[in-house]
Amino acid sequence: MPLPEPNQRLVHHRNYTKEALIQVRIAHPKDASELFKVRTSVRENLLTVEETATLSITHASLAAMIESGDGTGLVR
């Protein structure tokens, strides 16, 4: 298996009868829209885009947090 590229990490996930390797990387500001899609599609602790905006969390503010290092995330 090749080594991950810089800023990428391998996460090992064991699934009952088989093993799988999932490659993830640190989120970039351009990932903000996709992160919002995930955040607003969960069943538990759901927040809509409108609800996150009332908390001053928008696509732009999330991208700025990632850019500045104040916020981090991992994406696949």
Backbone as CSV, one residue per row, in Angstrom:
resi,resn,N_x,N_y,N_z,CA_x,CA_y,CA_z,C_x,C_y,C_z
1,MET,0.853,-1.175,0.000,0.000,0.000,0.000,0.898,1.237,0.000
2,PRO,0.599,2.227,-0.868,1.424,3.437,-0.904,1.246,4.276,0.355
3,LEU,2.273,5.052,0.663,2.193,5.955,1.807,1.243,7.104,1.492
4,PRO,0.573,7.660,2.514,-0.311,8.791,2.269,0.482,10.025,1.867
5,GLU,-0.153,10.898,1.110,0.467,12.154,0.738,0.561,13.032,1.980
6,PRO,1.390,14.099,1.929,1.476,15.000,3.087,0.093,15.481,3.518
7,ASN,-0.094,15.638,4.791,-1.361,16.071,5.397,-2.471,15.049,5.231
8,GLN,-2.131,13.819,4.909,-3.139,12.768,4.843,-2.817,11.738,5.906
9,ARG,-3.834,11.162,6.468,-3.653,10.146,7.498,-4.467,8.922,7.109
10,LEU,-3.978,7.782,7.487,-4.746,6.564,7.278,-5.475,6.230,8.566
11,VAL,-6.736,5.927,8.453,-7.550,5.551,9.593,-7.973,4.101,9.385
12,HIS,-7.728,3.279,10.364,-8.085,1.871,10.258,-9.453,1.645,10.855
13,HIS,-10.325,1.026,10.098,-11.684,0.753,10.546,-11.926,-0.746,10.441
14,ARG,-12.321,-1.366,11.531,-12.593,-2.798,11.525,-14.113,-2.992,11.470
15,ASN,-14.548,-3.743,10.500,-15.971,-3.979,10.308,-16.255,-5.472,10.500
16,TYR,-16.629,-5.868,11.681,-16.977,-7.239,12.057,-16.185,-8.315,11.325
17,THR,-16.471,-8.562,10.045,-15.854,-9.687,9.351,-14.771,-9.284,8.375
18,LYS,-14.618,-8.004,8.078,-13.568,-7.605,7.141,-12.933,-6.305,7.604
19,GLU,-11.781,-6.044,7.091,-11.070,-4.828,7.436,-11.029,-3.909,6.217
20,ALA,-11.029,-2.610,6.474,-10.946,-1.633,5.387,-10.072,-0.481,5.845
21,LEU,-9.290,0.045,4.944,-8.510,1.235,5.224,-9.191,2.416,4.555
22,ILE,-9.382,3.464,5.317,-10.014,4.673,4.799,-8.970,5.770,4.843
23,GLN,-8.732,6.391,3.720,-7.750,7.452,3.669,-8.458,8.796,3.827
24,VAL,-7.975,9.595,4.748,-8.554,10.914,4.992,-7.456,11.963,4.923
25,ARG,-7.872,13.203,4.752,-6.923,14.310,4.748,-7.498,15.449,5.568
26,ILE,-6.639,16.370,5.935,-7.084,17.549,6.672,-7.899,18.420,5.728
27,ALA,-9.003,18.937,6.214,-9.902,19.747,5.391,-9.235,21.043,4.947
28,HIS,-9.608,21.475,3.750,-9.177,22.759,3.188,-10.380,23.695,3.184
29,PRO,-10.154,24.993,3.113,-11.281,25.935,3.069,-12.291,25.620,1.963
30,LYS,-11.811,25.113,0.836,-12.724,24.789,-0.273,-13.677,23.640,0.065
31,ASP,-13.413,22.918,1.162,-14.266,21.801,1.585,-15.472,22.253,2.408
32,ALA,-15.582,23.539,2.707,-16.642,24.036,3.600,-18.036,23.634,3.126
33,SER,-18.311,23.744,1.843,-19.651,23.391,1.334,-19.965,21.919,1.559
34,GLU,-18.987,21.059,1.312,-19.204,19.628,1.512,-19.352,19.298,2.995
35,LEU,-18.603,19.978,3.844,-18.747,19.764,5.290,-20.142,20.175,5.760
36,PHE,-20.667,21.250,5.187,-22.029,21.675,5.527,-23.054,20.642,5.081
37,LYS,-22.835,20.024,3.924,-23.767,18.984,3.450,-23.831,17.838,4.454
38,VAL,-22.674,17.443,4.954,-22.642,16.360,5.943,-23.314,16.818,7.236
39,ARG,-22.945,18.005,7.709,-23.465,18.514,8.987,-24.979,18.640,8.982
40,THR,-25.551,19.019,7.859,-26.997,19.236,7.792,-27.761,17.996,7.320
41,SER,-27.064,16.865,7.190,-27.752,15.647,6.764,-27.802,14.578,7.854
42,VAL,-27.294,14.889,9.039,-27.296,13.900,10.115,-28.681,13.768,10.737
43,ARG,-28.921,12.658,11.386,-30.220,12.443,12.034,-30.225,12.945,13.471
44,GLU,-29.114,12.771,14.159,-29.033,13.193,15.555,-28.320,14.539,15.632
45,ASN,-28.775,15.392,16.522,-28.172,16.707,16.709,-28.182,17.523,15.416
46,LEU,-29.276,17.430,14.684,-29.411,18.106,13.391,-29.487,19.617,13.556
47,LEU,-28.733,20.320,12.737,-28.839,21.765,12.605,-28.978,22.076,11.131
48,THR,-29.891,22.944,10.787,-30.045,23.365,9.397,-29.037,24.470,9.102
49,VAL,-28.908,24.803,7.829,-28.028,25.905,7.435,-28.490,27.192,8.112
50,GLU,-29.788,27.392,8.182,-30.332,28.588,8.823,-30.003,28.623,10.316
51,GLU,-30.114,27.456,10.973,-29.810,27.394,12.405,-28.321,27.638,12.669
52,THR,-27.459,27.109,11.812,-26.032,27.363,12.014,-25.717,28.835,11.783
53,ALA,-26.436,29.474,10.868,-26.210,30.902,10.615,-26.550,31.739,11.843
54,THR,-27.565,31.326,12.611,-27.901,32.070,13.836,-26.785,31.956,14.877
55,LEU,-25.926,30.950,14.713,-24.770,30.765,15.595,-23.508,31.389,14.981
56,SER,-23.703,32.167,13.922,-22.603,32.810,13.181,-21.685,31.800,12.509
57,ILE,-22.240,30.654,12.145,-21.480,29.650,11.397,-22.070,29.585,9.999
58,THR,-21.295,30.042,9.041,-21.709,30.057,7.634,-20.628,29.363,6.811
59,HIS,-20.911,29.169,5.521,-19.887,28.586,4.646,-18.617,29.440,4.698
60,ALA,-18.790,30.746,4.639,-17.642,31.661,4.638,-16.895,31.628,5.974
61,SER,-17.632,31.625,7.080,-16.939,31.627,8.379,-16.238,30.289,8.633
62,LEU,-16.844,29.192,8.170,-16.199,27.884,8.319,-14.922,27.828,7.492
63,ALA,-14.981,28.312,6.259,-13.788,28.340,5.410,-12.697,29.193,6.055
64,ALA,-13.081,30.324,6.631,-12.110,31.208,7.293,-11.509,30.534,8.529
65,MET,-12.326,29.788,9.289,-11.816,29.083,10.471,-10.807,28.009,10.069
66,ILE,-11.107,27.295,8.996,-10.180,26.264,8.522,-8.883,26.914,8.044
67,GLU,-9.012,27.993,7.289,-7.843,28.705,6.756,-6.935,29.213,7.871
68,SER,-7.541,29.745,8.926,-6.755,30.335,10.013,-6.201,29.298,10.989
69,GLY,-6.734,28.085,10.928,-6.308,27.059,11.874,-7.158,27.016,13.129
70,ASP,-8.153,27.908,13.234,-9.044,27.907,14.403,-10.033,26.742,14.360
71,GLY,-10.223,26.175,13.192,-11.119,25.028,13.049,-10.448,24.000,12.158
72,THR,-10.602,22.746,12.488,-10.010,21.689,11.660,-11.049,20.614,11.404
73,GLY,-10.798,19.838,10.420,-11.678,18.727,10.102,-10.934,17.742,9.223
74,LEU,-11.468,16.562,9.117,-10.921,15.543,8.235,-11.956,15.200,7.195
75,VAL,-11.508,15.022,5.967,-12.412,14.643,4.888,-11.841,13.436,4.161
76,ARG,-12.724,12.707,3.552,-12.322,11.503,2.826,-12.157,11.804,1.368
